[in-house]
């Protein structure tokens, strides 16, 4: 009997998903160790690297525990999740602290010597509550009243993160919202209508929502020579990536990565360290891991037993891929700097823990669906070909 239970647990655990996420975490820890290593260092593992190791070990434990909770129970708790997420964001207006160089933003809460960013866990909460909302209205999802209600649902966390100065998280919420609305079957005419509304509101957004720092960072992309201070970080990131060439300079050997020429190299600009030290090959490997992770998550969603479970999987995929795409855009000077980290790779304990919480929900969907199973691996291959 015990052996049967153990066999069932193993066959209903998505070890492929776990392996991909662990590979990303190990990759990230190594790169953060390299980015923070100096000639004065007494160990290859800096404080940031040790925090990442602790975060992904704890995160994996949380993911496995969450995987044993039926995702339907998680969805039924969505009202409590929603209240908790709003409460966490409201705490920032009382206890929020600013990241270095951004006195206008209050996106972190200090807990002892550690910092926690509530918007990271709110992203997971949004995926849960929005998936539940989509399921409730799926049969009449294109009715104007339902579309407005869904927009208000998404607007609440977006307004809260914008109010705390966290424009990066606001963009990721927008990506998740648009992606999940599209996948759920909302009529396509709503999307150009929404785009037209954003264009019409752009003067208000430019002058009343963005502050001087944010406006200058956008203008720096359009006219780099006129904003040398704002574009400096991205110029240095590009130089580091070019310096790596095809095969890179080797771990702990990057000239920009180990000099004082690359701001936020362990956080927002970690891709430049990868490019310089591992070269084009390292970046391709990283992209491949992100692609495999997204495909696997979507495969689990397509195999799931409910519409809401599928939407949670898609929402998670949009969050990870969207965040990675924005970060890459920042490092390659295609997008302005807006404070978005590279999932599983950039330094940050709260981000890593919340990502593993999301993986726990995906593992729960996998387990509740009976697992893809070895006999069903062809399904994963078919879905991979489709994407």
C-alpha positions, 0 to 999 in steps of 0.5 A: 500500500505504501509503495503504491502511494509513493508510486502515485506521488511520483507519477503525479509530480511533474519532474520535468517542470521542477528540473527546468525551474531548478536549472534556471535557479542554478543558472541564476545563482551562478551568474549572481555569484559571478556578478557580485564577486570582487578581488576582495571577496572571501567566497564565491558566494556573496550575500545575494547568492546565498539569499538566492540559494535559500530562496529557491530551496525554501521555494521548492519546498513551498511549491511541493507543499502547494502541489498537494493542495487541490487547485480548486480549493485555491480558486475557491479562496480567491476572495480571501486572496484578493483581500490579502493582496489589496491589503499587502499593497496598502501596507506600502503606503504606511511602511513602504521603503524606496529602492536605492536611487528612487526616492519617489517609489515605495515598493518594498517592505523591510523585514529585519535585514531583508526586503520584501516586494508585495507586488511579486506575491500580488501577481500570483494572487491576480492570476488566481482571482482573475482566472476564477473571474474568467471562469465565472463569465466564460459563457458570456465573456464578450458581453460589455458588462463582463469586459468592463468588470474584468477590466476593473478587476485588473485595474485595481492592482495596476492602479495600486502598483502605479501609485507606489511608483512600480511601473515595471510591475504595472506593465507585467500586470497589463501583459497578463491581463491582455494575454489572459483576456485574449486566450479566454476568447474575448472578441478581438474588437475589444483589443484595438478599441482598448489600444485607441483608448490608451492612445487617447489617454496618453497625454494624461499618462505622460504628464500626470502618471509618469514622473520626470525620471520615467519620462526621461528614461523613455526619451533617452531611448528615442534620443540617447545623446540628449540624455547621457545620464539616463542611458548610461546603464543601458549603454554599459549593458550593451557594451558588456554583451558585445564584449562577450562575443560568441562564447564569452570571456568565462565565468568571473572574468567579465571586464564590465561585470567585475569593474564599476562600469555596470550598475545593477549588474546582479539585478536588472542588468544580469543579462549583460553579465551572462552575455559578457561571460557566457557569450551568445551561447549562454544567452541562447541556453537561457532563452531555451530554458525559458521557452521550455518552461513556458511550453511545459506550463502551457502543456499542463494547462491544456491537459487540465480539467477546468477552464480556470486551471488552464487560465492560471497556467496561461497567466503564469506563462504570460507573467514569466515570458512577459517579465523576461521579454521586458528585462531583455528589452531593457538590457538591449536598449529596446525599452526604457529601464523600468525596474524589471528583473529576469525571472529566476535569474536576477538577485532577489529572494521575494521574487524567487519565492513567489515564482516557486509559489506559482510553480506550486500551483502549476504542479497542483494542476498537473497532479489534479489532472492525473499528471501528463504521465509517461504514456502521454508524453507524446501530448507534450511533444505535440503541444511543443510543436504547436508553439 
